[in-house]
Amino acid sequence: MSAGSGERLLSILDLFTEDHLEWTPQDMMEVLGFSRPTLYRYLKVLKETGFLAPVHGAAYGLGPRFVEMDFLARQSDPLVTFGQDHLKYLSAQFPGTAFLVRWYGERSLCVASVSRDAMARTSYPRGRPMPLLGGAASKAILAFLPRRQRKILAQRPDANRIATSEAEVQEVFRTIRQDGFVVAHGEVTPGIVGSAAPVFDAGENPIASLCVSMEEADYSGIDHAALHSALRAATKSISAAMADTQQPLAQKSVGEFT
């Protein structure tokens, strides 16, 4: 398969979003500009490999191959491997939900979460992209990006979710870097407080964040210093493990939780 064909196949899969879960061939042709023979050739490949499946009428949805690949991703993602015990520990010590958010491209994506209470409110389960410029989990990553990237982000119109001017956005990022963590009240889900700290790779680049979210009433009753200390200790341990991923996973240690 040529590079061009691969890009066209990916462009079909990229059509599917939370707001548009099903696509008819006609709609695909109108958006992508493919001829009918070209589109149906690609659809045949995607159906045969399980990446697309027929749904209602003539429409297509994402297929079972993604379920299989999600299982494999859970088993092979070192961030999940190294972070799982920390998620369990944090969710046992504090109310709400502990979750890991991975940064890729210009997206923040939840990859794992643990809740002590099955009824805990969370708007972002595994696989759902989070707001880029809002919420503790995303800001904990953005604040540590290279200066040029921070400047570009601070100039975006939706940066007003963080502050009203570029200078104020940069000041918010500066404070997060100084503190090593960030707290956000109701920025993603009303009534929910998120506290997060960044995870780094060997080059000290932010690649993820570890966050604990809980109801505002619960947050007002906990030891904030203990939560922030636990987050920083956990992310330090995960960062060290992520920086040393050349060793077999079985030899990794997520550290002590004292």
C-alpha positions, 0 to 999 in steps of 0.5 A, a space after each residue: 500500500 502506498 503512502 498516499 493510500 495509507 493517508 486516505 484510509 486514515 482520513 476515513 477513520 478520522 471522520 469518526 468523532 463523538 459527535 459523528 459516530 456514523 457515516 454513509 458513503 455519500 457523506 464520506 465522498 462529499 467531505 473527503 472528495 473521493 470518487 465512488 470507486 476509490 471510496 468503496 475500495 478503501 471501505 472494502 479494506 476497512 471492513 475486511 480488517 474489522 476497522 469499520 462495520 455496517 450499522 444503521 441502513 447504509 451507514 458505517 461505524 467503527 468496528 471490533 478491531 478497535 476493541 481488540 487493539 484497545 485491549 492490546 494498548 492497555 497491556 502494552 502502554 508503559 504509562 498505564 503499567 507504571 501508573 496503575 498502582 499509583 491510581 489505586 493508591 490515590 483513589 484509596 486515600 482520597 475521594 473521587 477519581 484518580 486518572 492518567 492523561 496522556 499528551 499526544 499531538 495537541 490532545 489530552 487523552 485519559 488512558 486509565 482511571 480508578 474510582 473508590 466510589 462507583 458513583 463518582 462523577 467523571 466526564 472523561 473515561 478512557 479514550 475520551 479527549 479532554 479540553 485542551 485549554 482547561 482543567 487541571 489535567 491538561 494545564 499540568 502538561 501545557 505549563 511544561 511544554 517548550 516556550 514556543 509551544 506555550 506562546 502559541 497556545 496562549 495566543 489561541 482564542 480559546 485560551 480565555 478558558 485559562 485567563 483573559 490575556 496572553 500575559 496572564 495565561 503565561 503567568 498561570 503557566 509560570 505558577 504551575 511550573 513553580 508549584 509543580 502541580 495545579 488545582 482547577 475548580 469546575 473548569 471541566 465538570 461543574 462542581 468538580 475540583 481537579 488536582 494534577 501534576 505532570 509526568 515527564 520522559 527522559 528528556 524532561 518533556 511533559 508526556 502525561 499528567 496524573 490527576 485526582 478529581 472530586 466533588 467540591 464538598 469533598 475537596 474542602 474537607 481533605 488535607 490539600 497538602 497531603 494530596 499535592 504531596 502524594 501527586 508529586 511523589 507519584 508523578 516523580 516515580 512514574 517519570 523515572 520509570 518512563 525514562 527507563 523503559 528499555 528494561 523489561 516491564 517486569 523489572 519496573 517498580 512503581 515505588 513506595 507509597 509512604 
